[in-house]
Amino acid sequence: MTQRSFIAKRENDWKELEQFIMGNVRKGFFARRQIKEHSAWFPQAFRQLTGDLNTARSNGYDPALIERLNRLTLEGNHILYGSKPFSVKLFSNFIFRTFPRSIRAEWKSFAAFSLIFYGLAVFTALLCIRFPDFVYELMSPWQAASLKDMYNPESIYYLVPREVSTDADMFGYYIYNNISIAFMTFAGGLIAGVGSLFILAFNGIFIGAAAGFIINCGYYNTFFSFVIGHSAFELTAIIISAQAGFLLGYRLFITRGISRGASLREAGKTALPLISGSTMMLVIAAVIEAFWSSRHEIGETIRFAAGAFAILLVAIYFIASGRKGSRV
């Protein structure tokens, strides 16, 4: 097909699509109703447009024509995939179906990362309990003193970070701290996935060292009654962040015979639900940590019971949620 006949055949459709796309770009937020009204026509027209762009490129047509079609494709892609309003139904569907199904689909890597994290944490804790001075190989004396103050019932810093003074401040502090760790763990996966493994291992070792140190200080009741309330959400989320980063980074270098871009897109379909779900879990953990775990006036028995319930709840959620209904 010559360029002239190609343009003559498709020009009217391009003009119609261009008018619709550019009109919606100008309207912005208020274009959603019009997009919904054309929900049957627009996706089909957009697919034809992408096909036309591929045809123009493969036949070496005029660069001006290719640029025009490419611009329309980019704008149309934004309208088709970037203009969906918030939906309670979609949000709940993600929580109760997409996220737990994503975990079950990648259960082998989740189990492996959990084993690495908890295995290193338990091993380091036992090592520090057996050899108390070893903890100073893993943290500074200042960090150890801060931990001791935080879990010493006689300290003014008992269960309250030194940088904050109210529950709301604590919530902000924990959100920042949790999200920072999760983001670093996820972003580390870009180094062929190795970065995520390293950061996860480091956190497991440090948490184990902290636990061993506090046990040696004799403050194990205050320590475990504090962490058990939110650890099911927080530690699981950190593991999932590392898992998502590893899966993304791994597929960036191990493409399995397809292009690097296609491999990364495939990995993104797996990693995006994981990192999104882990972020929500970290928010839940921060709420619990700020408004429940730090309430030392609540009896330890109650806090241990609540923590055990949270662990059971997370386990049931990942095992049972989203097993009924069609896949999304």
Residue pairs with C-beta under 8 A, 6 or more apart in sequence:
1 9
1 55
1 59
3 59
3 61
3 62
3 65
6 52
6 55
6 56
6 59
6 61
7 65
10 52
13 45
13 48
14 49
14 52
14 68
14 69
14 72
16 45
17 45
17 46
17 49
17 72
17 76
18 72
20 38
20 42
21 72
21 75
21 76
21 79
22 75
23 31
23 34
24 31
24 34
24 35
24 79
24 83
25 31
25 75
25 78
25 79
27 34
31 79
31 83
32 83
32 85
35 42
35 79
35 83
42 76
42 79
42 80
43 80
46 73
46 76
46 77
46 80
49 69
49 72
49 73
49 76
50 73
52 69
53 66
53 69
53 70
53 73
56 65
56 66
56 69
57 66
84 90
93 328
94 273
94 276
94 277
95 277
95 280
96 321
96 322
97 321
97 322
97 325
97 327
97 328
98 273
98 322
98 328
99 273
99 274
99 276
99 277
99 280
99 321
99 322
100 317
100 318
100 320
100 321
100 322
101 322
101 327
101 328
102 270
102 273
102 274
102 277
103 110
103 240
103 274
103 277
103 318
104 318
104 319
105 270
106 243
106 247
106 270
106 274
109 243
109 246
109 247
110 239
110 240
110 243
113 200
113 239
113 242
113 243
113 246
114 239
116 197
116 200
116 201
116 204
117 200
117 201
117 203
117 204
117 235
117 238
117 239
117 242
118 204
119 204
120 201
120 204
120 205
120 208
121 204
121 205
121 207
121 208
121 211
122 208
123 208
124 138
124 204
124 205
124 207
124 208
124 209
124 212
125 208
125 209
125 211
125 212
125 215
126 212
127 134
127 208
127 212
128 134
128 135
128 138
128 208
128 209
128 211
128 212
128 213
128 216
129 212
129 215
129 216
132 213
132 216
135 144
135 209
135 212
135 213
135 216
136 144
138 205
138 206
138 209
139 206
139 209
139 210
139 213
144 213
146 157
146 162
147 210
147 213
147 214
148 155
148 213
148 214
148 217
148 219
149 155
149 156
149 157
149 158
150 157
150 158
150 159
150 160
150 161
151 158
151 159
151 214
151 217
151 219
151 222
151 223
151 226
152 158
152 217
152 219
152 222
153 219
153 222
153 296
158 222
158 296
159 222
159 226
159 293
159 294
159 296
160 170
160 294
161 170
161 173
163 169
163 173
164 170
164 172
164 173
167 290
167 291
167 294
168 290
170 289
170 290
170 294
171 286
171 287
171 289
171 290
171 291
173 290
174 285
174 286
174 289
174 290
175 282
175 283
175 286
178 234
178 237
178 282
178 285
178 286
179 279
179 282
181 199
181 203
181 238
181 241
182 237
182 238
182 241
182 275
182 278
182 279
182 282
183 241
184 199
185 196
185 199
185 200
185 203
185 238
185 241
185 242
185 245
186 196
186 241
186 242
186 244
186 245
186 248
186 275
187 195
187 245
188 194
188 195
188 196
188 197
188 198
188 199
188 242
188 245
188 249
189 195
189 196
189 242
189 244
189 245
189 246
189 247
189 248
189 249
189 250
190 245
190 248
190 249
190 252
191 249
192 249
192 250
192 252
192 253
193 245
193 246
193 247
193 248
193 249
193 250
193 253
194 249
195 245
195 249
196 241
196 242
196 243
196 245
196 246
196 249
197 242
197 246
199 242
200 238
200 239
200 242
203 238
207 235
211 223
214 220
214 223
215 223
221 300
222 296
222 300
224 304
225 300
225 303
225 304
225 307
226 293
226 294
226 296
226 303
227 293
227 307
228 303
228 304
228 306
228 307
228 308
228 310
228 311
229 288
229 289
229 292
229 293
229 303
229 306
229 307
229 310
230 284
230 285
230 286
230 288
230 289
230 292
230 293
230 310
231 285
231 307
231 311
232 307
232 310
232 311
232 313
232 314
233 281
233 282
233 284
233 285
233 288
233 310
233 314
234 281
234 282
234 285
234 289
236 278
236 281
236 314
237 278
237 279
237 281
237 282
237 285
238 278
240 274
240 275
240 277
240 278
240 281
241 274
241 275
241 278
243 274
244 270
244 271
244 272
244 274
244 275
244 278
245 271
245 275
247 267
247 270
247 271
247 274
248 264
248 267
248 268
248 271
250 267
251 263
251 264
251 266
251 267
252 260
252 263
252 264
252 267
254 263
255 262
255 263
256 263
258 266
288 310
292 298
292 303
292 306
293 303
